[in-house]
Amino acid sequence: MTDKFDKEPADATPPASTVTKEASVPPEAIKAIPVRHYGRYVSAVVVLALLALLVNAFATADKIQWSAVGDTVFDSTVLAGAGRTLLISVLAMIMGVVLGVVLAVMRLSKNPVTSWVAWVYIWFFRGTPVYVQLLLWFNLALIFPTLNLGPIYKDEMVDVMTPFMAALLGLGLNEAAYMAEICRAGLMAVDEGQTEASHALGMSHAKTLRRIVIPQAMRVIVPPTGNEFINMLKTSSLVYAVTYNELLRATSTIGSTSYAVMELLFVACIWYLVMTSVFSVFQYYLERRYARGSLRQLPPTPWQKVKANMLSLGRERGAGA
């Protein structure tokens, strides 16, 4: 006989009706409570308060005529100065990039003479201030009164070394020293096996550089080159010393004649910020283009970042509610 106190085996399956009833009951919703970062709120309030005090100090300054800023920001003289700043920066950057690539190849050359010459060039132009170099070029007539190239060209150095030429040489040759190191780092970042394989296929050294090494080195060269150009836009204000009529000199001339020195400096700042901001956007998309082969997922664009931040903010508000 079966004992009435016998228990059912542990692995006995429950009735089908019980299983159906339990499966039909939805799981209880998880109540997620977001973590409150009070330190972020406090720091944001402090930063906004300091920013408001700074803006209020400038806005309520009695000796600053803000109307003069709006009246002269699109003045023809200011626009012409901004155009000259952009022109001298672009030309000097082109000179710096071309000469920098040549110097980088010379530094990496196995010829000790060319390597040493490139090292001395970089050592001198990186070790002396741009301002001093500009003055040296502008006063070159004190050492060489006449530029004599034989039957090719001959003229007085004062007529040759114009403010534009002094500014171009001073900025371009100085930039070449920095671009040489950037290009050298990019060339050294390419695996030596690439060069050995191209030489094994019968490619010359020049063709290897042009078709194999330099295209791969561009991923390393492009980001700092963009930073160097933005820095060049600001460094171009130093050509004020050689009387080249760029943006800073144009605004300073108007400010000294209209007794609105501070206001015209604000105008110069506005145009410098506009130019650097525009080229920063170009630099970002150029870096994004050259990152295609090295990243699995491209970095988001500025608009995608803004959209993602807005969506995350909306989700946080919904979770808090």
Order of alpha helices (4+ residues) and beta strands (2+ residues): alpha-alpha-alpha-alpha-alpha-alpha-beta-beta-alpha-alpha-alpha-alpha-alpha-alpha-alpha-alpha
